[in-house]
Amino acid sequence: MITLRGLTWEHPRAIDSIHAASAAYSERNPSVALEWTSRPLREFESSPLEDLTSRYDILSIDHPFVGDGAATGSLTALGAVIDRATLAKRADAYAGRSYQSYEWDGELWALPVDAACMVAAARAELASSPDLPERWDQVVPFLRDLGRERAVIAANPTHLYGTYLSMCEALHTGDDPADPSRGPRWWDESGVDAAVANDALDLLREVVDACAPRSLALDPVQVLDEIAGAGEALYTPLVFGYSTYALRRGGRSLVTFRDAPTAGRRPTGTLSGGVGLGISGRSEHQREAAEFLLFATSDEVQRGAYALAGGQPASTVAWQDDRVNEHFHGFFRDTWSTMTHSFVRPRRAGYPRYQREASHILHEMFRRGDTSQTISSALNRMWRDVESG
């Protein structure tokens, strides 16, 4: 009997779905058991992988960690334990840039099990309003008409930073497709293009000022809990989509999700999130772990046991499946355009530390009232230190 130890993140979307996939796998492979431990979202978003590799065989990761994971040996290159032809067949099987986000230095370091990006969300009774904004130039007037206490945005340090980057993507003027190997086209070795950054920070200030002041302490789960009925909020223009809130639950309102606002020129993507399953560099059961990764991220499981347990699959087949969309009240269909155009953050070694530090600096300077030019210059100086290191 082999027991694979896995680490996921602490939310029903993650826990219930991976347990369902694990049960289905063990039913077919009775000699393999899976045990899962969960950690808080904030640790998933920011904690280094090195401390985890000796305790787990399978790691749920965010794509910016692949550079660090490769450099430290925390992750195993999947091509070493899975036939490369098998991996190549999966390259176009996942929503948006989910597969490409886990590629680095010529190797694949995780398989997508969960796909996410930032989208708009509203309590169901508001979602049918003809005034619900579709463009960023409509958002601030809508928020002001709605009233500050009924509008929120996830603006704790990590998510204020993510919203800033998503606004950069919306406001940049180029039309060339993003290069997944480098990240968004408005971000190079010098940092974020100054004109794009300043416009995005100006918009961010307007949006946050039109939302409830408590937004500056909120993460996506807290925002969606409010919209689902735990608070006064009815709407957010941008938040990571959570399919679990598109399910009817006792005593809670249904949350309806829509594509993110655009700048009106073209379909717009936002910051790609989601979860990849990687294999610990110190696992003694890498082959067995690899077999589970292929199973849990397959179309069959993604649109079946995984999705129907409340998971947010990464498989394109699952996102487009009629039964899955009916189960989640259209969540995947209604956010497909944003997911398709989502962009990938840098993955080079050192990026997770930069993101942790930059998000806190942004939050501090933003609250202090520093100008957009001052903030963007500070963030770009920090980035150049990463590039030169």
N, C-alpha and C positions, 0 to 999 in steps of 0.2 A: 504494500500500500504506500503510495506516494502522496504526501500532503504539500500542496503549493500554498505558500503564504502570500497574500496580496494586500496592497495598501490602496484604498480609495479615499474619497473625500466625503465629508459628513453632510449628506443631504439625501432625502428619499430618492431623488432623481438618479443619484449614483449608487446608493446602497441597495435599494430594492431591485434595480435592474441587473446589477452584477451578480447578486445572489440568484436571481432567476436564471441567468445565463450559466452560472456555475452548477446549479442543480441539474439543468438540462445536459450539461457536459458530463457530469458524474454519472448520470443515468446511462449515458452511452459508453462511458469509460469508468466502470466501477472500481478500478484499481487506483483512481486519482481522486483525491478530495481537495477542496479549496477552502481556505480559511481567510476571511477578510477583516482587516482593521480599517477604521476610518479616522481621518484627521480633519480639523476645521478648515473651512474654505480659505481663511487667511494664510494658513500654513501651506496649503496646496499652491497658492498664488505666489508665495515668497520664500519658503524654506528650502535650503540647499538639499540636493539629493544624496550627497556623500554619506551622511549619517544614517541613511536608510538601507543601504545596499546589503549589509550583513544580516538584516532582520527579515527581508522580504525577497520573494522570487519575482513577483510582478508588481510594477510601480505604475500608478496612475499619474500622468505628468501633463503639464502645460507646455506647449511647444517651445517657448523661449528657453526652456531648460536643456534642450538637446545639446547645445554647444558645451555647456558645463558638464553634462552627463558624459559626453564623448571624451572631453579632455581629462576628466578625473577617473574614467573607467567605471563610473557608476552605472552606466547603461551598456548593454551588449548590442552591437550592430546586428540587426535582424538578418542581414544577409549571411551571417556566419552560422545561423541555426535554422534558417528557412531557405528553401531553394529560391534563387533570385528570379527565376521565371515565374514562380508562384506569386512573388511580391509584385512583379511587373504587371501581372494581370489585375492586381488590385489598384493600380495607380489612378484609374479614372472611376473608381467605384464609390467614392465618398464625396459628400457635399462640399461645395466651395473648394478651398485649398487645404482641406483637412489632411489629406495624404502628404502633399508637398510640404506642409508645415513641420513634419517630423523628419524631413530629409536634411542632411547636413554632411558636408565634406565627403560626398559621394556615397553615403550610406543612409539607410533608413533606420531610425532609432525607436520608433513606436508605431503601432497601428491604430488608426482612429476608432474609438468606440463611442464617442459622443461628439457632436458638432454643435457649435454655438457661435453667435455673433450678437452684436448690440442692435436692438430693434425698438420700436415704440410699443407701449402697452397701455391699456385703459380698462377700467371696470366695464363689464359687459354692457351695462345700461347706457354708458357714454359712447361706446364704440360705434354705434350706429349714427352718431351725430354727423351731419353733412359738413360741419365746420372743423372736423378733426384734421389737423394740418398734415399735408404731404410734403411741404417744402420748408426749409429752415426759415425763410423770410416770413412764413405764416406762424411759426412756433411761438415766438415771444408775444405777439398780440393775443394769440389763443390762450397762453398761460396767464396773461394779465386779466383777460376776461373771465377765466375760470376762477381765479383767486389763488393767492399764494398757498394757502393751507390745503388746497385741493390738488396742488401740483408738486411733485417731488422728482428728484433725480438722484441716482447713486453717485455721491460726490465725496465719499471718504477718500483718503489719499490714493489708494490703488485705482479706484474707479473714476475719480476726477481725471486722473492721468489717462485712463483708457478712453474716456469721453473726449478729452482734448485731441487724442490721436485720431479718433473717428471723425471729429469735426475737420481735422486737417485733410482727411481723405475726401470728405464731402466738398470742401472749398477749393481744393487745388484745381488748376485750370487745364492740366494736361489730360490727354485722352489715351495715351499709350498704356497697354496693359501692364499691371504690376509684374515685377520679376520676383518670383517666390524665393529665388536664391539670395536676393539682396534685401527684400522687404519693400515697403511702399516707395514709389518713385519720387516722392517729395522729401525723402530722407536719405542722405548720403553720408560719407565719412566726416563731413563737417557738421552734421546734425540736420534738423528739420529746416527746410527752406524758410528764411526769415519772414517773407511776405505771407506765406501760408500759415506759419505759426502765429503770427500776430493777428491775422484775421480770425483764426480759430479761437485764440484766447479772448479776443473781443466778443465773439459770439458766445463763448462759454460763460463769460462774465454776465452777459445779458440774460442767458437762460437760467443760471444759478440764482441771480438776483430776483427772477420772476417766480422762483420755486420756494417752498417752505425753507426757512433757515436751517431746520434740522437736517436738511439734505446733506450738508457737509459732514455729517457723521454716519451716513447710511451706506450699506452695501446693497447689492441687487436683491438679495433675499428679503431684507428689511423693507425695501421699496415695494416689492411685489406683495409682501404680507399686508402692507397698508392698503394697496389697491384692491386686494382680495377681501378687504373688509375690516382689517385690524386697526385702521386709522381713517383719517378724513380724506386721504388722497384718492383721486380718481384717475389720474393720468401721469405718465412720464414720457417724454419724447425720446429717451434713449436709455436702455437698460439691457443687460444680457438676458436673452430669452430663456425662460424656464418652462418647459412643456408641462410640468406638473401643475402649474397654475391655470393651464387650459383644461384641466379636468374638474368636474363638479365634485365638490367636497362638502360634507355636512357643515352648515353654518357659515360657509364662505362664499363670496361672490365669484363668479367666473371671470377670469382675466382674459381679454382678447388681445392678441398680438398682431402687429402690422409691420410692414417694411419700414425701415428707418427713414426719416425725412431726407430729402435730397436738396441739392442746391438748384435743381430745376433743369440742369443741362443734360444729364445722363443718369442711367441707373447707378446707384451708389451703394458700395459695400461699406462695412464697418469693421472694427477690430475683430479678428477671428479668435475665438476661444476654444472651448471644448476640451476633450480629454483624449490622450493617447495611452495605450497600454504598452509599457516598455518592460524589458527583462533586466533584472539586476545583474550587474557585472560580476557579482560574487555568488550568484545562485548555483546550487549544485544540481538543479533540475531544469536547465535551460531548454532542452529539447521538449520536455513535457510542457513547460510554460509556453513555448512557441506554438505547440498544438492548440493550447487553450486560446491564445491570442487569435489564431486563424478562425477558430470556432466562434468566439464571442463577437468578432467583427465581420462575420459573414452575413450576406443578405438574408439568409434564412432566419438566423437568430435575431438580427437587428430589427426586422419587421415583425418578428414573432415574439418569443419569450422576453427579449430585452425591452422592446417598445411597450408591450402590453403590460409589463410590470411597472410602467411609469418612467422608463428611461427615455433619453433624448438621443436617438441613434445618430450615427454618422453616415450610414449607408444611404446613397442616393435613392436606391430602390425603396428603402423605408420612408424617406422624406416624401416620395411621390406615391406611396401606397394609399389607396382609397380607404382601406379599413383603418390604417394608422391615423389618417387625417380625420376620419369620422370620430375615432376614439378621443382625439385631442382637439376637437372642434376647429379643425382647419389650421392649427398652429404651424405646421410645416409648409403647407401650401401658401399661407398668407405671409410668410417671411422668406420664401425661397429666393426671390430676387436679391435681397440683401445678403443672404448666405452665399449665393453664387458669386457675388462680387466682393466678398470679404477679403481683407488683406492680412498678410502675415507679418508679425513683428520680427525684428532681428533675432537670430538664434546663436550668434557667436558667443564664445566663452566670455564671461564677464557681463553679459546683458542682464541676467536676473538681478545682480547686485545693482547695476545702473538703474533698473526699473524701480527697485525698492527705494533707493536714495532719491531718484528724480521725482517719484510720486510724492514723497514727503516734502521735498523742497518746493515743488509746485503748489502743494496744498498750503504750506506755510506762507509763501509769497502771495498766493491768491487771497488768502484770508487777510493778509496785511494790507492789501490794496496796491501792491506794486504794479507798475505798468506792464502791458503785454510785452513791450520791447525788452524790459528788464528781465522778465521771466524767461522769455525765449532765449535770450543771450546766455542766461545762467544754465539752462538745460543743455544748450549746445556746447558750452564750455565743458560741462560734465561728460558729454558724449565724446568730445575730442580726446579727453583723457582715456576713455575706454579704447578708442581706436588706436591711440598711440601706445597703449599698454600691450 
